[in-house]
Structures are given as C-alpha cells and as structure tokens.
Amino acid sequence: MSPGARGTKWKYNKAVLFYYSAPMIIAFEETITLLENYSILISPVLTVHDGYYECFQESQLIKKHYIHVEVTPDVNATFWGQKGRALGYPNIDVDIIVEEFENISATCYAFGARPLAELRWLVDGQLLNVEEVAFNSTQNKQNPATFNSKAHASLQPRQLSGNITCAAHNGSNWLNINVTFTYYVCAQPKYLLWLNGNLVLKGSGSEIKIQEDAIVTARCTATDSRPSGNISLYLDSNAVESASVVFRRETMTFLNPSSNKFDTETNMTFTAKPPGGSVTCVGSWPLSVEDIFLRARYAVIEDNNTGITTDEHATRKTSQRRHLEIVALPIVMFALFCFSYEKKMFSGHWPFARGSSELPEIPKDNKMSTYSRQVVQNDDPVYYSSIREEIRKTKVYMEEDVCKIVSLQSGLLYNRWMGTIPSSMKTKCVIITTATDAALCTKQIHWESYIKRVLELPPSECITRVEGISISSDQLYLLHEHYVCGTLDTEMKRRINGNATDYKEVLQLEEITGYISNILEGLQFIHSYGFLHPGISTKKILLTKDGVCKLYDFCLAEDATAVVLAKKSKDTFTTDIDPPETLLRNEYTSESDVWSAAVVILTIITRGEHSVGELINSSSDDELFQSVVQRVWPQEYQALRNDIVSECWNQNPFSRPTIGDLKLAFIEVDRTPQLSDSPKSEKSIGDIYVPMKGNVKNY
C-alpha cells in the first residue's frame, strides 16, 4: 500500500486496521504487516483480503485502494462418467474412443473459482452455443468466498478424429486453464463369408456341394471398419489323408475414400478333395476383445465313384495314374510314326525345311496334320485315337510346317516371331508365341493351362483368332492370325496429325461408340473365361480396316502378377494406366481391368489430351473428382458422358463398377456383337502384330 507518515491510520472496509502502529484486526495480524514507512504489506493474499483499504492522516483521507481477489479454479472433465474410453487400447493413441453416430456425454467441472467461472465446450476449435450446454453453479462449502460450477453437454464429433476442450471464463477474460482431450471415431466391421460365390449366413448348418478336384474360392471380407479389421481363412478337412490343398492365399486392405473406412478382403483358393470339410473365417478388430467366427461347410461329390471309400478312391486314382504312365509312351510314339508316314505318302518330302530362307510353296489341305489326342474308355485299356473332325478342328502343326521369319520379341515371359504356316489357298502369315525357358523353369506362368483355355474359347469378334498350335521336341507354340492393320493408338494419331484437319469431323460419335463397345465386350468376354488384361491401352488394341477393335496380349488371371512384374521391369513402363493396387502391391484383378478400361475410354474421348493422374492431381476439396472429369469431357461427345467413368478410378477396387456396368452405361442393352463365321477353335489372343505390305485380305 502507499506509504504514510507518522500518525497514519489504516481502515479496511470502514473498520480500523492499524491505529498508528498498533494492529486492530486480529484476523489479519499474520497476513498484513505495517512497514517502517507506514505502508502495509499483504502476504499471502487470501479471499478475506478482498475489499477497500483507506489511509488517513490526521483524520484526513489521503488515499483509497480496492483489492479484488480472484481464485483460479481446478478444471477437469469426464466422459460417460469417467476420464476417457481409450484406456486399455495401447495401439490407439487417443483419450476418447467414440462409436460412429454416437454422441459424447461430457461434463466439465471448475472447483473453487472466484469470481464464478463460466465453463464453455469447444469441439475441434468450434465453440458450442450457450443453449447447447447445461450449466449450474454452487457456493463452495469449504470456502464460501469461492464457487463451484459444472457444464454438461452431449457433443457431436465433427471429424473422424480431433480435440475436445473445456475452457473457463471469468466473465471478462478467458482463464489460462483448460483441459483438452483427443477423440477417435470408430466403426465396427461387417464380416461376410463366401464359398464359391455363395454367401454363407452366420449359424447356417447347410453344406455346399462341390465337385471333386474342383477349384474352390473362399472369400471373407471385413468392410466399413475404422480402424481396419483383420481376417484369416482356414481350411479344415474331414480326412487328413485326402485333405484339400490350398495353393493360393492373398489379403488386401483398402481405404474407401468416400466413407473414410477400411475394407479388408482375404481370398483362399484350394482344390476340393473328398469327403469335404469346412472353411473358417476368423475376424478380429483392435477395439474388440472377442473374435468373430464364420464357418462354411462343404461336401465333395465324387465323380462315378458312388459308394467308394476314401481309401479305395485314393487306391484307384494311384492305379489309374500308374496305368497311364505305362501305356502313354508307346502310344505317343506310335501316333507320331503314323503321322510321319502319312506326310511322306502324300508329299514324298518335307515342304518346309526349318531354317530355309525361301518362302514355301503353297501346300495342299491334305498335307496338314489334324491329329489330336483323346482318351477313350471301354473294355480295352486306355488308348489314344484321332479326334473326329466334327468334335474339334484345332489345327496341330509339326515343327517343319512352321517357318519363323522375323523375331518380334524376346522377353522375360514370352518369345514371339512373325512367320508362316501352310494354307489351302496360300501361305498364311501368323504370330508365333511360346513361353521362355526361364518362365517355364521358374513356373512364373501356366503356359499349358493358358493354351488349353484359349483353345476352348467360343467365337468372338472382339479378340484375335488362333490358327492352331505347333509342337516341337521341347516347345509348345501358339499360332495367332496376323492382321494387316494398326493399333487404335496409331489410327487416332494418324487422324489427328494426318490429312484430317479436325479430329471430330473424322471420328464421329458412332465410331467412338463402336470402339468402346468392342473394347468392353472383349473385356467382359475374357473375364468370363478367367483371363485378365494387364497393361491394356489404345496401344494394345488392334483396329481392323472394318473399324472393329480386337484385344490381344491378355493372360490367365493367375498369371497377372507375373505379367505385371515383367512390365514393370521394362524401361518403357509408365504409371499412366495402372491402378494403385498394381503400382503399390503388384496386384491385378478384374477390378484393375475396370480402372484401365476407363483410362482407355478417357483417352479416346479426350483425344489423349488428359491422363487420370492429371485429373486426380487437379481435383481439390472444393471440386469433386467427378466434376473434374465432367470439365474435360469434350462438348461434342456429351451424349456419351456418364458419371460411372469417374467411379472406375476409386482407390478401393471393391467400390468400382464392373465391366458389365460400364458396358451398359455406354451401349444399348439390346445391342450385341456379331459373331464371326470362323470355326470354334479359331479364336484367342494375338500378340505383337507387324503390318505387312501388299493387298492382303483382312480376316
């Protein structure tokens, strides 16, 4: 307090505090001291010191002071009546875990405040309205000069994770005290189990019938979860000695950008063996103490072995295998001898010498080998005979029939040449393909299975045609028809940079619709037979003189990863067309083909002026990706614009539409492609095609 002179008198709230140097209020003797210069020192300051202090000298008021004593309260908060719900989850570094669509019941307390403290809630920095908070206060019984207050609110999280703060206000200023808690919004996963495409309901006791030795796919998913769920698939067989064999397992986890939730999928492929068993999916979640179990039971149906026990079945299989091994070698040698004799009887010499630099003479049809193998079961032992012409027309050429002219590719997986084969009218140009020795030795691809499935394809205009196969001493070749045409990419560039001055005057709406129709029809066709097309682009699509797009260079679904790795190893590999799961994890599925197909459509529609990566990078929070696609879509092709295209580029493969959905968005439902008149065996893939000069008929 301000100093006074000799004879000074101090008063506190009109009561005499010091009369000259004598203290008059006993309660203040320990906290208020009169100094030598007659000023007073208050230490420590307590709530009882709140009030007016007057200094008199010779009964005259010299100075007046007012001391306002404030007390900072203790502030804390509880949620659902406790400090937080994240305790016990060391992997979740937050204070509060709240389930999706749940409000947070929060209460904030301030004890011993002077003056009364007003409590306010902030969610992610946003102050709640006074009407949203239930506030009440009471006088502190331990210290009547202070107050206790409480504020209760039901808080709605504004984000997937953030902060919740309780702050105190003394009526004029925010106090430098608050309590802040972090929160995390979780979502429990939904678990589903499929066996061979059949959804298995939880608790269902029914068995799924599966043919013996069938390839079975089990699929378990944990969708719409935050954080991501974990799932595992297990195969349990009823008989150890004939247990079904698992030969492929894969697990993928994706973030769905539309919901900011995780989808996890585990696939397991196995060969079904009698008598059957079960597939169990075990799901776990970081925020759940209990695992989820889904189980599907299956029974294996044995072909033509009704009543045979497992031991008898295995014995019979072993006996059959040994029998085939004994008789197979002499039968094959006899078939080759007969074939060679037939060739010599008609021609007297081999018309196509291997390594000859001259083109061969035009052979006759009767010089062409049409032998294949067929297992015939009757009372006699198993033997091989030629297949009747009306059953199969696949042409099998001997090594001498095929003349390799130009080497087209020597890659990691395939070797390819352009060459010729004999034809009834003339020598026909073909593309010759075989697997490399390295690919076969390391079993990176299933070359024999690929050829078998290709030869079983029905006719389709949307893919290239197979002329036949060729067998040498150590190689199996696939022969594709050579088309005298360019790719869709070269044709588009020719129309832009060639004589045509305006792209849209040349490439009409009907042409674009036809191109997209052929491409999507082709993809849907190969998907239905277990093929995929990694790396599909306008450079990998042939465009015939009739304006028909043909697909080639596709592969078995189980070989897609090997093809992706081979493409990535090349210096020419780009990231413009491949989906994220391929770039990041070397995975490729039918959903990946959907991404690439939409890239092809974008290239055709925008004349190659825009890439998917460019559109994704140019989109922002204020402009949805779908709006960006609409903005770059040319005005003259607005009749073809469909929002389903942007959905094909969803980061989560499971959220993309199917090829069928994409096809229906661009093509009329009643429009179907015309089938070719070629035999059933003459259709499949092509590979690398080199146009040849001359007026050659386009098949």
VOGU-3710 file (C-alpha; in Angstrom, 3 decimals, decimal comma):
1> mspgargtkw> 0,000/0,000/0,000  1,105/3,581/-0,440  3,338/4,846/2,335  2,018/7,110/5,016  3,550/9,462/7,573  3,765/9,331/11,311  0,264/9,399/12,750  -1,192/7,410/9,849  -4,307/5,328/10,381  -5,467/2,462/8,108
11> kynkavlfyy> -9,029/1,227/7,677  -10,323/-1,947/5,989  -13,943/-1,830/4,852  -14,531/1,076/7,290  -13,043/-0,928/10,201  -9,763/0,308/11,730  -6,939/-1,911/10,561  -3,976/-0,036/12,138  -4,192/2,815/14,601  -0,815/4,436/14,284
21> sapmiiafee> 1,379/1,309/14,563  -0,984/-0,926/16,536  -2,903/-3,668/14,626  -6,597/-3,606/15,345  -7,928/-6,672/13,388  -6,590/-9,796/14,966  -7,523/-11,996/11,924  -5,097/-10,042/9,753  -2,138/-9,999/12,156  -0,310/-12,832/10,323
31> titllenysi> -1,050/-11,724/6,743  -0,954/-7,876/6,876  2,173/-6,095/8,143  2,747/-2,362/8,770  6,141/-1,386/7,380  8,542/1,295/8,716  7,356/3,854/6,180  3,774/3,151/7,338  2,817/1,306/4,144  1,161/-2,115/4,536
41> lispvltvhd> 2,228/-5,473/3,039  -0,335/-8,256/2,393  1,178/-11,715/2,090  -0,204/-14,113/1,181  -3,300/-12,619/-0,425  -6,425/-14,506/0,607  -10,051/-14,187/-0,316  -10,704/-12,479/3,068  -8,483/-9,623/1,914  -10,964/-8,668/-0,787
51> gyyecfqesq> -12,261/-5,149/-0,070  -11,483/-1,405/0,356  -8,353/-0,063/2,138  -8,260/3,634/3,237  -5,323/5,632/4,554  -5,993/8,619/6,910  -3,552/11,188/8,272  -4,735/13,458/10,973  -8,306/12,292/10,220  -7,921/13,319/6,604
61> likkhyihve> -8,332/10,689/3,819  -5,071/10,529/1,956  -5,605/7,517/-0,365  -8,131/4,763/-1,079  -7,408/1,304/-2,545  -9,597/-1,596/-3,635  -8,281/-5,164/-3,747  -10,218/-7,645/-5,901  -9,082/-11,159/-5,110  -9,518/-13,798/-7,854
71> vtpdvnatfw> -9,022/-17,533/-7,435  -8,122/-19,784/-10,341  -10,281/-22,900/-10,211  -9,264/-26,515/-10,694  -10,780/-27,650/-14,016  -11,287/-31,238/-15,152  -13,699/-33,222/-17,295  -15,224/-36,671/-17,532  -16,806/-38,567/-20,423  -19,564/-41,059/-19,790
81> gqkgralgyp> -18,725/-40,588/-16,112  -15,040/-41,468/-16,478  -11,825/-39,887/-17,674  -11,939/-41,471/-21,132  -12,662/-44,688/-23,009  -9,297/-45,219/-24,723  -7,666/-46,855/-21,732  -6,646/-50,418/-22,463  -6,048/-49,813/-26,183  -2,311/-49,070/-26,439
91> nidvdiivee> -2,448/-49,031/-30,251  -4,946/-46,150/-30,259  -3,137/-43,040/-29,035  -6,214/-41,008/-28,078  -8,116/-40,159/-24,906  -11,644/-40,926/-26,068  -12,989/-43,571/-28,441  -16,500/-42,936/-29,684  -18,522/-45,190/-31,941  -19,839/-43,864/-35,209
101> fenisatcya> -23,104/-41,874/-34,917  -22,696/-41,765/-31,121  -22,596/-38,517/-29,148  -20,074/-37,926/-26,386  -21,625/-37,375/-22,959  -19,190/-34,860/-21,440  -19,137/-32,993/-18,116  -16,685/-30,250/-17,182  -16,048/-29,109/-13,572  -14,473/-25,969/-12,064
111> fgarplaelr> -13,844/-26,079/-8,293  -13,056/-23,086/-6,046  -13,377/-20,215/-8,510  -13,617/-16,560/-7,576  -15,461/-14,966/-9,224  -17,790/-17,599/-10,594  -16,183/-19,351/-13,587  -18,237/-19,912/-16,701  -17,371/-23,150/-18,460  -17,514/-23,499/-22,244
121> wlvdgqllnv> -17,048/-26,506/-24,561  -15,102/-26,410/-27,824  -15,190/-29,243/-30,392  -12,345/-29,058/-32,920  -11,903/-25,384/-32,124  -15,592/-24,532/-32,606  -17,334/-23,011/-29,564  -20,652/-24,584/-28,645  -23,613/-22,295/-28,210  -24,720/-21,499/-24,674
131> eevafnstqn> -28,026/-23,211/-25,414  -26,214/-26,481/-26,051  -24,637/-26,599/-22,581  -26,395/-27,302/-19,266  -24,651/-25,014/-16,745  -25,132/-24,750/-12,976  -23,103/-23,440/-10,046  -22,979/-23,644/-6,252  -21,109/-21,928/-3,436  -18,037/-23,767/-2,243
141> kqnpatfnsk> -18,809/-25,136/1,191  -15,147/-25,347/2,160  -14,505/-21,757/1,121  -17,727/-19,758/0,938  -15,940/-16,948/-0,902  -15,450/-19,257/-3,937  -17,796/-21,092/-6,257  -18,095/-24,485/-7,920  -19,574/-24,838/-11,411  -20,462/-27,654/-13,791
151> ahaslqprql> -21,223/-27,752/-17,521  -22,738/-30,818/-19,185  -23,145/-31,313/-22,934  -23,803/-34,026/-25,491  -21,049/-33,476/-28,031  -21,234/-34,479/-31,668  -17,790/-35,175/-33,218  -17,265/-33,070/-36,315  -14,387/-35,128/-37,724  -13,070/-38,682/-37,681
161> sgnitcaahn> -10,548/-37,602/-35,067  -9,945/-34,326/-33,284  -9,905/-32,440/-29,996  -12,479/-31,631/-27,328  -11,654/-28,765/-24,952  -13,254/-27,464/-21,782  -12,278/-23,819/-21,110  -13,065/-21,481/-18,184  -14,128/-17,824/-18,473  -14,296/-15,428/-15,511
171> gsnwlninvt> -16,756/-13,038/-17,081  -14,186/-10,711/-18,608  -11,305/-12,908/-19,786  -10,552/-16,471/-20,719  -8,555/-18,071/-17,982  -5,265/-19,590/-18,928  -6,511/-23,003/-17,918  -8,332/-25,638/-19,949  -8,400/-29,373/-20,402  -8,117/-30,894/-23,879
181> ftyyvcaqpk> -8,851/-34,468/-24,894  -8,312/-36,212/-28,222  -11,079/-38,351/-29,688  -11,304/-41,023/-32,400  -14,494/-42,132/-34,155  -14,503/-45,893/-34,714  -16,726/-48,146/-36,825  -17,139/-51,859/-36,241  -16,521/-54,032/-39,327  -19,161/-56,102/-41,032
191> yllwlngnlv> -17,971/-59,647/-41,680  -19,159/-61,779/-44,613  -18,027/-65,163/-45,941  -18,489/-66,576/-49,443  -17,678/-70,051/-50,710  -17,629/-70,414/-54,492  -19,761/-67,290/-54,787  -22,361/-68,494/-52,259  -22,931/-66,173/-49,307  -22,736/-68,139/-46,071
201> lkgsgseiki> -25,161/-66,953/-43,426  -23,923/-66,972/-39,840  -25,146/-70,017/-37,959  -26,189/-71,824/-41,124  -25,629/-75,580/-40,840  -26,187/-76,431/-44,506  -23,419/-77,894/-46,662  -22,360/-76,621/-50,075  -21,947/-79,357/-52,685  -18,658/-79,187/-54,623
211> qedaivtarc> -17,389/-81,425/-57,397  -14,287/-83,459/-56,694  -10,986/-81,791/-57,738  -12,831/-78,543/-58,413  -11,006/-75,272/-57,851  -12,788/-73,618/-54,917  -12,505/-69,976/-53,943  -13,272/-68,845/-50,395  -13,624/-65,132/-49,717  -14,011/-63,342/-46,408
221> tatdsrpsgn> -14,466/-59,591/-46,037  -14,416/-57,092/-43,184  -15,949/-53,911/-44,575  -16,713/-50,385/-43,386  -14,396/-50,528/-40,379  -12,279/-47,929/-38,648  -9,584/-48,897/-37,753  -9,183/-51,723/-40,243  -10,132/-55,240/-39,258  -8,019/-58,358/-39,578
231> islyldsnav> -9,329/-61,562/-41,143  -7,860/-65,016/-41,688  -9,152/-68,010/-43,621  -8,524/-71,574/-42,507  -9,259/-74,833/-44,280  -10,317/-77,820/-42,182  -10,614/-81,209/-43,863  -12,614/-84,141/-42,556  -9,939/-86,618/-43,637  -6,228/-85,962/-43,199
241> esasvvfrre> -5,134/-88,468/-45,838  -7,208/-86,745/-48,552  -7,085/-83,172/-47,323  -7,954/-80,394/-49,740  -4,874/-78,483/-50,829  -4,581/-74,699/-50,554  -2,446/-73,249/-53,314  -3,186/-69,536/-53,044  -3,872/-67,027/-50,274  -3,988/-63,242/-50,515
251> tmtflnpssn> -5,152/-60,427/-48,262  -5,830/-56,833/-49,289  -6,831/-53,768/-47,268  -8,105/-50,566/-48,875  -9,308/-47,202/-47,662  -12,662/-46,235/-49,113  -12,266/-42,509/-49,854  -15,999/-41,854/-49,879  -16,558/-43,110/-46,321  -13,015/-42,985/-44,910
261> kfdtetnmtf> -13,434/-46,554/-43,741  -11,343/-49,615/-44,409  -12,295/-52,699/-46,392  -10,249/-55,852/-45,894  -10,595/-58,940/-48,066  -8,912/-62,329/-47,821  -9,138/-64,879/-50,628  -8,156/-68,525/-50,475  -8,138/-70,947/-53,396  -7,954/-74,690/-52,896
271> takppggsvt> -8,629/-77,988/-54,642  -11,601/-79,881/-53,240  -10,895/-83,431/-52,106  -13,390/-85,924/-50,690  -15,139/-86,257/-48,375  -15,225/-82,497/-47,653  -14,578/-80,157/-44,777  -15,120/-76,579/-43,736  -13,737/-73,127/-44,315  -13,468/-70,868/-41,268
281> cvgswplsve> -13,101/-67,101/-41,325  -11,721/-65,553/-38,132  -12,208/-61,817/-37,815  -10,545/-59,604/-35,237  -10,709/-55,884/-34,565  -8,279/-53,800/-32,474  -11,130/-52,348/-30,396  -12,869/-55,639/-29,711  -11,779/-58,246/-27,193  -13,699/-61,031/-28,926
291> diflraryav> -13,052/-62,552/-32,342  -15,770/-63,260/-34,883  -16,060/-66,748/-36,391  -17,835/-67,575/-39,664  -17,836/-71,131/-40,975  -18,919/-72,716/-44,252  -19,211/-76,478/-44,617  -18,758/-78,222/-47,938  -19,218/-81,778/-49,151  -17,271/-83,151/-52,102
301> iednntgitt> -19,204/-85,094/-54,720  -17,117/-87,862/-56,248  -17,475/-88,481/-59,989  -18,587/-92,020/-60,887  -17,331/-93,338/-57,580  -20,525/-93,648/-55,558  -20,054/-95,876/-52,578  -16,281/-95,905/-52,776  -14,500/-95,104/-49,559  -11,715/-92,588/-49,307
311> dehatrktsq> -9,014/-95,286/-49,138  -10,476/-97,118/-52,122  -10,777/-93,865/-54,030  -7,118/-92,996/-53,431  -6,022/-96,517/-54,396  -7,976/-96,377/-57,629  -6,527/-92,970/-58,514  -2,988/-94,246/-57,931  -3,625/-97,340/-60,022  -5,008/-95,293/-62,889
321> rrhleivalp> -2,027/-92,951/-62,860  0,420/-95,890/-62,988  -1,524/-97,490/-65,809  -1,424/-94,279/-67,849  2,296/-93,922/-67,266  2,922/-97,454/-68,579  0,857/-97,139/-71,753  1,333/-93,455/-72,613  4,894/-93,569/-74,007  4,478/-96,334/-76,632
331> ivmfalfcfs> 1,132/-94,902/-77,749  2,570/-91,435/-78,327  5,491/-92,930/-80,292  3,088/-94,949/-82,422  0,948/-91,846/-83,155  3,982/-89,853/-84,269  5,114/-92,717/-86,513  1,705/-92,853/-88,198  1,696/-89,097/-88,678  5,135/-89,113/-90,304
341> yekkmfsghw> 4,171/-91,968/-92,586  1,033/-90,116/-93,757  3,044/-86,990/-94,580  5,553/-88,917/-96,654  2,863/-90,827/-98,526  1,271/-87,589/-99,817  4,291/-85,430/-100,445  7,323/-87,662/-100,533  9,378/-84,907/-98,812  9,068/-82,216/-96,180
351> pfargsselp> 7,824/-78,999/-97,888  9,068/-76,598/-95,233  12,614/-77,121/-94,155  13,451/-75,486/-90,856  15,720/-72,509/-91,298  15,012/-72,163/-95,032  15,330/-68,601/-96,292  12,849/-69,140/-99,160  9,118/-68,964/-98,716  7,489/-72,381/-99,069
361> eipkdnkmst> 5,229/-73,486/-101,848  1,523/-73,426/-101,238  0,657/-76,767/-99,650  -2,483/-78,767/-100,034  -5,011/-79,290/-97,277  -4,214/-82,982/-97,125  -0,684/-82,113/-96,091  -1,915/-80,559/-92,869  -1,875/-82,567/-89,701  -5,162/-82,578/-87,816
371> ysrqvvqndd> -4,278/-85,157/-85,212  -5,010/-84,600/-81,561  -5,372/-86,860/-78,579  -8,474/-88,291/-76,972  -8,866/-90,691/-74,063  -11,388/-93,442/-74,867  -12,711/-95,662/-72,114  -14,148/-99,092/-72,899  -13,356/-102,698/-72,050  -9,890/-102,348/-73,517
381> pvyyssiree> -7,062/-100,447/-71,838  -6,891/-96,681/-72,368  -5,515/-95,689/-75,786  -5,265/-92,603/-77,946  -7,084/-92,041/-81,204  -7,590/-89,125/-83,545  -10,495/-86,863/-82,618  -13,364/-86,792/-85,059  -13,411/-83,694/-87,255  -16,867/-82,641/-86,137
391> irktkvymee> -15,748/-82,622/-82,483  -12,606/-80,491/-82,730  -10,967/-78,611/-85,577  -7,904/-77,308/-83,800  -5,000/-77,497/-86,241  -1,811/-79,018/-84,942  1,267/-78,179/-86,978  4,537/-80,017/-86,798  7,749/-78,078/-86,342  8,547/-78,453/-90,046
401> dvckivslqs> 5,237/-76,794/-91,011  6,055/-73,524/-89,276  8,581/-71,100/-90,762  9,862/-68,339/-88,477  10,755/-65,213/-90,474  11,189/-62,235/-88,130  11,837/-62,160/-84,385  9,400/-59,732/-82,778  10,118/-60,050/-79,081  12,494/-61,774/-76,712
411> gllynrwmgt> 11,109/-61,022/-73,261  11,112/-62,295/-69,715  7,981/-64,392/-70,184  7,390/-64,812/-73,931  9,300/-65,121/-77,199  7,485/-64,122/-80,394  8,100/-64,306/-84,111  6,274/-63,480/-87,307  6,172/-66,452/-89,603  4,101/-68,552/-91,983
421> ipssmktkcv> 2,086/-71,745/-91,951  0,641/-73,729/-94,890  -2,886/-72,860/-96,016  -5,310/-74,282/-98,580  -5,154/-71,106/-100,684  -1,695/-69,751/-99,936  0,908/-69,406/-97,258  -0,644/-67,640/-94,287  1,180/-65,151/-92,064  0,919/-65,796/-88,323
431> iittatdaal> 2,291/-64,616/-84,988  4,192/-67,403/-83,220  4,334/-67,311/-79,421  5,929/-69,534/-76,816  6,940/-69,184/-73,173  10,587/-68,569/-72,363  12,650/-71,305/-70,761  13,127/-69,141/-67,668  9,378/-68,610/-67,246  8,705/-72,323/-67,588
441> ctkqihwesy> 11,503/-73,412/-65,266  10,511/-70,991/-62,525  6,784/-71,641/-63,139  6,050/-67,928/-63,353  3,239/-68,599/-65,828  0,967/-71,549/-66,568  1,675/-71,857/-70,278  -0,012/-75,216/-70,930  -3,122/-74,196/-68,980  -3,215/-70,931/-70,886
451> ikrvlelpps> -3,150/-72,681/-74,276  -5,792/-75,169/-73,180  -8,168/-72,430/-72,056  -7,525/-70,325/-75,154  -8,459/-73,241/-77,417  -11,739/-73,681/-75,505  -12,893/-70,105/-76,135  -16,080/-69,725/-78,228  -16,101/-67,364/-81,240  -15,903/-63,620/-80,643
461> ecitrvegis> -15,149/-60,694/-82,933  -13,612/-58,776/-80,060  -10,429/-60,847/-79,741  -7,858/-62,106/-82,209  -8,112/-65,560/-83,715  -5,977/-68,634/-83,120  -4,775/-70,545/-86,173  -3,583/-73,548/-84,205  -0,700/-74,879/-82,173  2,692/-76,273/-83,070
471> issdqlyllh> 4,665/-78,919/-81,216  8,433/-79,270/-81,321  10,728/-81,514/-79,336  10,844/-79,166/-76,373  8,432/-76,299/-77,072  4,713/-75,715/-77,415  3,813/-72,814/-79,719  0,568/-70,894/-80,088  -0,185/-69,536/-83,563  -2,298/-66,398/-83,965
481> ehyvcgtldt> -3,626/-64,879/-87,134  -1,671/-61,849/-88,315  -3,866/-58,826/-89,028  -2,833/-56,238/-91,590  -3,833/-53,250/-89,511  -2,599/-50,802/-86,930  -3,460/-50,187/-83,315  -6,182/-47,878/-82,094  -3,462/-45,520/-80,871  -1,751/-45,209/-84,266
491> emkrringna> -5,075/-44,711/-86,031  -6,091/-41,923/-83,644  -2,736/-40,185/-84,094  -2,989/-40,538/-87,858  -6,348/-38,843/-87,880  -5,125/-36,022/-85,675  -1,767/-35,388/-87,319  -2,507/-36,600/-90,843  -4,642/-35,138/-93,592  -7,663/-34,620/-91,381
501> tdykevlqle> -7,738/-31,065/-90,033  -10,431/-31,602/-87,445  -10,498/-34,698/-85,264  -14,216/-34,594/-84,567  -15,021/-34,408/-88,287  -13,297/-37,759/-88,779  -14,038/-39,639/-85,549  -17,788/-39,492/-85,297  -19,922/-40,315/-82,283  -20,974/-43,621/-83,867
511> eitgyisnil> -17,348/-44,639/-84,340  -16,451/-43,893/-80,720  -19,481/-45,850/-79,522  -18,395/-48,778/-81,679  -14,820/-48,688/-80,360  -15,932/-48,589/-76,724  -18,497/-51,311/-77,417  -15,849/-53,647/-78,865  -13,383/-52,992/-76,041  -15,854/-53,524/-73,207
521> eglqfihsyg> -17,406/-56,523/-74,930  -13,941/-58,035/-75,287  -13,027/-57,452/-71,645  -16,306/-58,885/-70,435  -15,738/-61,886/-72,708  -12,219/-62,711/-71,476  -13,223/-62,146/-67,823  -15,920/-64,788/-68,145  -13,243/-67,336/-69,086  -10,703/-66,486/-66,394
531> flhpgistkk> -8,469/-64,059/-68,319  -7,259/-60,564/-67,407  -5,599/-57,848/-69,472  -2,785/-56,128/-67,523  -1,492/-53,083/-69,388  -4,459/-52,679/-71,724  -4,320/-49,352/-73,569  -5,040/-47,930/-77,005  -1,580/-49,240/-77,963  -2,681/-52,780/-77,089
541> illtkdgvck> -5,919/-52,734/-79,117  -5,960/-53,613/-82,820  -8,231/-51,640/-85,168  -9,118/-53,527/-88,334  -9,995/-51,943/-91,659  -13,637/-52,664/-90,879  -13,396/-50,478/-87,746  -13,510/-53,393/-85,279  -11,378/-53,252/-82,116  -9,720/-56,531/-81,181
551> lydfclaeda> -7,997/-57,388/-77,893  -4,791/-59,376/-77,668  -1,920/-59,991/-75,249  -4,149/-60,936/-72,297  -3,255/-63,635/-69,782  -4,657/-66,057/-67,233  -5,869/-64,411/-64,046  -3,379/-66,448/-62,020  -0,523/-65,182/-64,230  -1,438/-61,484/-63,928
561> tavvlakksk> 1,071/-60,756/-61,144  3,945/-62,243/-63,172  2,910/-60,182/-66,203  2,751/-57,016/-64,091  6,242/-57,616/-62,696  7,592/-58,238/-66,193  6,071/-54,989/-67,468  7,455/-53,041/-64,522  10,959/-54,274/-65,269  10,957/-52,562/-68,651
571> dtfttdidpp> 12,381/-49,092/-69,196  9,243/-48,128/-71,112  6,945/-48,782/-68,142  4,708/-45,822/-67,229  2,253/-45,234/-64,384  -0,420/-43,576/-66,539  -2,759/-46,539/-66,954  -2,209/-48,855/-63,995  -4,394/-48,773/-60,847  -2,906/-48,101/-57,390
581> etllrneyts> -3,060/-51,741/-56,252  -0,856/-52,662/-59,216  1,639/-49,853/-58,694  1,918/-50,363/-54,928  1,413/-54,099/-54,400  1,781/-55,744/-57,842  -1,814/-56,950/-57,594  -4,084/-57,204/-60,619  -7,717/-58,312/-60,622  -10,823/-57,834/-62,744
591> esdvwsaavv> -11,388/-54,593/-60,824  -7,979/-53,452/-62,062  -9,165/-54,019/-65,630  -12,104/-51,713/-64,871  -9,662/-48,918/-63,933  -7,623/-49,456/-67,121  -10,733/-49,688/-69,310  -11,891/-46,301/-68,035  -8,429/-44,922/-68,862  -8,832/-46,196/-72,432
601> iltiitrgeh> -12,272/-44,567/-72,674  -10,852/-41,272/-71,373  -8,032/-41,456/-73,936  -10,500/-41,984/-76,784  -12,943/-39,322/-75,641  -10,387/-36,603/-74,838  -8,124/-37,485/-77,787  -5,303/-38,392/-75,415  -5,043/-34,857/-74,052  -5,722/-35,801/-70,417
611> svgelinsss> -4,465/-38,588/-68,134  -6,090/-39,977/-64,996  -3,148/-38,883/-62,851  -3,558/-35,335/-64,131  -7,261/-35,303/-63,254  -6,678/-36,727/-59,770  -3,962/-34,172/-59,030  -6,083/-31,298/-60,360  -9,076/-32,102/-58,147  -9,337/-30,373/-54,781
621> ddelfqsvvq> -11,560/-30,365/-51,719  -13,715/-27,693/-53,349  -14,061/-29,567/-56,617  -15,008/-33,209/-56,640  -13,094/-35,574/-58,899  -16,319/-36,292/-60,769  -16,626/-32,594/-61,613  -13,091/-32,570/-62,986  -13,967/-35,429/-65,348  -17,056/-33,537/-66,496
631> rvwpqeyqal> -14,986/-30,437/-67,148  -12,521/-32,149/-69,507  -15,198/-34,119/-71,386  -15,436/-32,626/-74,921  -18,662/-30,842/-75,713  -19,222/-32,765/-78,952  -19,266/-36,060/-77,029  -21,572/-35,002/-74,177  -24,096/-37,595/-75,331  -21,643/-40,279/-74,135
641> rndivsecwn> -20,741/-38,691/-70,806  -21,564/-40,820/-67,787  -20,561/-40,382/-64,152  -19,791/-44,095/-63,898  -16,432/-43,427/-65,586  -15,121/-41,459/-62,593  -16,293/-44,258/-60,272  -13,929/-46,636/-62,101  -10,985/-44,721/-60,594  -11,967/-45,323/-56,999
651> qnpfsrptig> -8,870/-46,089/-54,911  -10,743/-49,029/-53,402  -11,128/-51,773/-56,043  -14,246/-53,156/-54,337  -16,064/-49,845/-54,867  -15,545/-49,786/-58,623  -18,314/-50,819/-61,023  -17,964/-53,975/-63,075  -17,115/-54,150/-66,763  -20,743/-55,106/-67,322
661> dlklafievd> -21,934/-51,956/-65,526  -19,567/-49,853/-67,608  -20,734/-51,532/-70,786  -24,413/-50,902/-70,044  -23,661/-47,222/-69,447  -22,351/-46,795/-73,000  -24,118/-49,409/-75,072  -27,789/-50,137/-75,626  -28,879/-53,276/-73,825  -30,220/-54,915/-76,978
671> rtpqlsdspk> -27,027/-54,343/-78,953  -24,907/-57,466/-79,207  -21,712/-58,015/-81,210  -21,840/-60,135/-84,349  -20,102/-63,465/-84,155  -17,508/-64,435/-86,714  -18,033/-67,332/-89,084  -14,757/-68,949/-88,111  -14,662/-72,426/-86,522  -14,978/-72,680/-82,757
681> seksigdiyv> -11,300/-73,412/-82,276  -10,069/-70,416/-84,281  -10,199/-67,611/-81,761  -7,992/-66,394/-78,930  -5,330/-63,894/-78,296  -2,975/-62,132/-80,577  0,228/-60,576/-79,519  2,608/-58,263/-81,354  1,410/-57,527/-84,875  3,572/-56,022/-87,607
691> pmkgnvkny> 1,690/-54,732/-90,679  2,870/-56,302/-93,963  2,895/-54,524/-97,274  0,673/-55,691/-100,086  -3,002/-56,143/-100,665  -3,557/-58,950/-98,196  -7,064/-59,924/-97,203  -8,071/-58,807/-93,696  -9,518/-61,718/-91,761
//
